[in-house]
Amino acid sequence: MLAASAPLAWATNVVASRVLVTSGVNPFALTAVRWTVAALLMAVYSLARGLGVPVGRRLLVAGLLGITMFNNLLYLALGYAPAALVGLVFGLLPAVTMLMARALGVERGDRVLALAAAVGLLGVALLEAEGLRSPGSMEWLGVLLALADVAVWALYTIESRRLTRGLHPLAALTGSTVLSTPFNTAIALPWLSESLAALGDPLLLALLLYVAAVPGFLAYLAWFHAVKELGPTTTSLFVNLLPPATLLLAVAVLGEKPRGLQLAGTALILLSLALAARRQLQLASHEAS
């Protein structure tokens, strides 16, 4: 339940943040304010657990990758493309992570995951084609930013073990989040006052506090407890819930629906996700035996 709850909470972040960035909250300011609140919650919890708030160059690099770059790209993407499309692109995460790990010499290649990546990238190409043929639409840019964000998260995933070596995962996350906070704030400074004014709307303020406390703190806490109980390999399979959950939420809550070539692209990305998830299950079963 903990492993499933985290990606479901992250799906609500995509949908809620789409509302925020299209209602006057700048993407950079959203990253800064959201993760300042989350960093405070993490620090209090980590100190209460006796884990402290570690600092160091490696943790700073982790924070700049996994917090600053990832979230700024995510919120920029949501400023141009619907939450449903952005969430779908994250269906490429397992396959893209494998391809990057192979390119960096960290892991051996896998034919099934390579096929999943090819199918998923074809799906993204169809999303792009539909956006490009829509006059005045900037959806194609949002999809490209989401694809770049997938690459950033894949790199962060590959490097995270080395960057946080010898630390409790929660302490490492807390340290990297706290260390990245000044950089998030510096980047957001030109837009902070305007965005804080927009947060005078009670609904927008409630959404921001929600994405800080639930997807930004409680979901990570649930994830780390799940890793402790199930192990990292089994837990990682539950990330595959994120794209379909985001798609369903975006359709139900925001009324977003893929159209034209996006329908075919959606089908291909979901097929890519199914291929990758099936292969992950096979590899996890093989490791367990």
C-alpha positions in Angstrom: 0.0 0.0 0.0 2.8 2.4 0.8 4.6 1.6 -2.5 1.4 2.3 -4.4 0.4 5.4 -2.5 3.6 7.3 -3.5 3.2 7.3 -7.3 -0.5 7.9 -6.9 0.3 11.0 -4.8 2.9 12.1 -7.4 0.2 11.8 -10.1 -2.0 14.3 -8.1 1.1 16.6 -8.0 1.1 16.7 -11.8 -2.6 17.6 -12.0 -2.6 20.1 -9.1 0.6 21.8 -10.5 -1.0 22.2 -13.9 -3.7 24.3 -12.2 -1.1 26.3 -10.3 1.1 27.2 -13.3 -1.8 28.1 -15.5 -3.3 30.3 -12.8 -0.4 32.8 -12.4 2.1 30.8 -10.3 5.5 30.9 -12.1 7.1 27.4 -12.5 10.3 28.5 -10.9 8.5 30.1 -8.0 6.4 27.0 -7.5 9.6 24.9 -7.2 11.1 27.3 -4.7 8.0 27.7 -2.5 6.9 24.1 -2.6 10.3 22.6 -1.8 11.0 25.2 0.9 7.9 24.0 2.8 8.8 20.3 2.0 12.5 20.9 3.2 11.2 22.2 6.5 8.9 19.2 7.0 11.7 16.8 6.1 14.2 18.5 8.3 11.9 18.4 11.3 11.1 14.7 10.8 14.7 13.7 10.1 15.9 15.5 13.2 13.2 13.9 15.3 14.3 10.5 14.0 17.9 11.3 15.0 19.1 11.2 11.4 20.2 14.8 11.3 20.5 16.9 8.1 23.7 15.9 6.4 25.5 18.3 4.0 28.2 17.7 1.3 29.0 18.3 -2.3 27.5 15.0 -3.5 24.2 15.8 -1.7 24.2 19.2 -3.4 24.6 17.6 -6.8 21.8 15.2 -6.0 19.5 18.1 -4.9 20.3 20.2 -8.1 19.5 17.2 -10.3 16.5 15.6 -8.4 14.9 18.7 -6.9 16.0 21.8 -8.8 16.3 20.6 -12.4 13.6 18.0 -12.3 10.9 20.1 -10.8 11.6 23.3 -12.8 11.4 21.2 -16.0 8.2 19.5 -14.9 6.5 22.8 -14.0 7.7 24.4 -17.3 6.3 21.5 -19.2 3.0 21.8 -17.4 2.8 25.5 -18.5 2.7 24.4 -22.1 1.1 20.9 -22.2 -1.8 19.3 -20.5 -1.2 17.2 -17.4 -2.4 14.1 -19.2 0.4 14.4 -21.9 3.1 15.3 -19.4 2.2 12.4 -17.2 2.2 10.0 -20.2 5.7 10.9 -21.2 6.9 9.7 -17.8 5.8 6.2 -18.9 9.2 6.2 -20.7 11.1 6.3 -17.4 12.0 2.6 -17.0 13.2 2.2 -20.6 15.0 5.5 -20.7 16.8 4.8 -17.4 18.0 1.5 -18.9 19.2 3.1 -22.1 21.1 5.8 -20.1 22.6 3.2 -17.7 23.8 1.2 -20.7 25.3 4.3 -22.4 27.1 5.2 -19.1 28.4 1.7 -18.7 26.5 1.1 -15.5 24.3 -1.8 -16.6 24.1 -4.2 -19.6 21.5 -3.6 -22.2 18.1 -5.4 -22.4 16.4 -6.1 -25.7 12.9 -5.9 -24.3 13.5 -2.6 -22.5 15.1 -1.3 -25.7 12.0 -2.2 -27.6 9.8 -0.5 -25.0 11.9 2.6 -25.3 11.5 2.6 -29.1 7.8 2.1 -28.9 7.5 4.8 -26.3 9.6 7.3 -28.2 7.4 6.7 -31.3 4.4 7.5 -29.1 6.0 10.8 -28.0 6.7 11.6 -31.7 3.0 11.3 -32.4 2.2 13.6 -29.4 4.7 16.0 -30.9 3.2 15.7 -34.4 -0.3 16.5 -33.1 1.0 19.5 -31.2 2.9 20.9 -34.2 -0.1 20.7 -36.5 -2.3 22.6 -34.0 -2.1 26.3 -34.9 -0.8 28.5 -32.0 -0.4 25.4 -29.7 2.8 25.1 -27.7 2.0 21.5 -26.5 4.9 20.2 -28.6 7.3 22.3 -26.4 5.7 20.9 -23.2 6.1 17.4 -24.4 9.8 18.1 -25.3 10.4 19.6 -21.8 8.7 16.5 -20.2 11.0 14.2 -22.3 14.1 16.2 -21.1 12.7 15.8 -17.5 12.5 12.1 -18.0 16.2 12.1 -18.9 17.1 14.2 -15.9 15.3 11.8 -13.5 16.8 8.8 -15.2 20.3 10.3 -14.6 19.4 11.2 -11.0 18.2 7.6 -10.5 21.5 6.2 -11.9 23.7 8.5 -9.9 21.7 8.6 -6.7 23.4 5.5 -5.1 26.8 7.0 -5.7 25.8 10.5 -4.7 24.2 9.4 -1.4 26.6 6.6 -0.5 26.7 5.6 3.1 23.7 7.7 4.2 20.2 6.7 5.3 17.9 7.4 2.3 15.6 9.8 4.2 18.6 11.7 5.6 20.1 11.9 2.1 16.8 13.2 0.6 16.5 15.7 3.4 20.1 17.0 3.0 19.8 17.3 -0.8 16.5 19.1 -0.5 17.7 21.6 2.1 20.9 22.2 0.1 19.0 22.9 -3.1 16.6 25.3 -1.5 18.8 28.5 -1.8 19.4 27.7 -5.5 15.7 27.2 -6.1 15.0 30.6 -4.4 17.7 32.4 -6.3 16.3 31.1 -9.7 12.8 32.1 -8.7 13.5 35.6 -7.3 12.3 37.6 -10.4 8.9 35.9 -10.2 8.4 35.4 -6.5 6.4 38.5 -5.7 4.0 38.0 -8.6 3.5 34.4 -7.7 3.1 35.0 -4.0 0.4 37.5 -5.0 -1.4 34.8 -7.0 -1.3 32.6 -4.0 -3.6 35.0 -2.3 -6.3 32.9 -3.9 -7.3 30.4 -1.2 -7.7 27.5 -3.7 -4.2 28.1 -5.2 -2.7 28.4 -1.7 -4.4 25.1 -0.6 -3.1 23.4 -3.7 0.5 24.6 -3.1 0.4 23.4 0.5 -1.0 20.1 -0.6 1.8 19.5 -3.2 4.4 20.4 -0.6 3.0 18.3 2.2 1.6 15.2 0.4 3.5 14.5 -2.9 6.5 16.5 -1.6 6.9 15.0 1.9 4.5 12.2 2.8 4.8 10.4 -0.5 8.6 10.3 -0.2 8.3 9.1 3.4 5.9 6.3 2.2 8.3 5.4 -0.6 11.3 5.0 1.7 9.3 2.9 4.2 8.2 0.7 1.2 11.8 0.3 0.1 12.7 -0.8 3.6 9.9 -3.4 3.6 10.0 -4.6 0.0 13.4 -3.8 -1.3 14.3 -1.3 -4.0 13.7 -3.6 -7.0 10.1 -4.5 -6.1 9.2 -1.0 -4.9 10.5 0.5 -8.2 7.9 -1.4 -10.1 5.1 0.7 -8.5 6.4 3.9 -10.3 4.6 2.4 -13.4 1.3 3.5 -11.7 2.2 7.2 -12.3 1.4 7.6 -16.0 -2.0 5.9 -16.1 -3.0 7.5 -12.8 -2.1 10.9 -14.1 -4.0 10.3 -17.3 -7.1 9.2 -15.5 -6.9 12.1 -13.0 -6.4 14.7 -15.8 -9.4 13.3 -17.7 -11.6 13.1 -14.6 -10.6 16.4 -12.8 -9.4 18.7 -15.6 -11.5 17.3 -18.5 -8.3 16.8 -20.6 -8.6 14.2 -23.4 -6.0 13.2 -26.0 -7.1 14.0 -29.5 -6.1 13.0 -33.0 -2.6 11.6 -33.2 -2.3 12.0 -29.4 -4.7 9.0 -29.1 -2.3 6.8 -31.0 0.6 8.2 -29.1 -1.1 7.5 -25.8 -1.7 3.9 -26.8 2.0 3.4 -27.8 3.3 5.0 -24.6 1.0 2.8 -22.5 2.2 -0.2 -24.5 5.8 0.8 -23.9 5.0 1.1 -20.2 3.4 -2.4 -20.2 6.4 -4.0 -21.9 8.8 -2.3 -19.5 6.7 -3.3 -16.4 6.5 -6.9 -17.6 10.2 -7.1 -18.2 10.9 -5.4 -14.8 8.8 -8.1 -13.1 10.7 -10.8 -14.9 14.0 -9.4 -13.9 12.8 -8.9 -10.3 11.6 -12.5 -10.1 15.0 -13.7 -11.5 16.9 -11.7 -8.9 14.7 -13.1 -6.1 15.3 -16.6 -7.2 
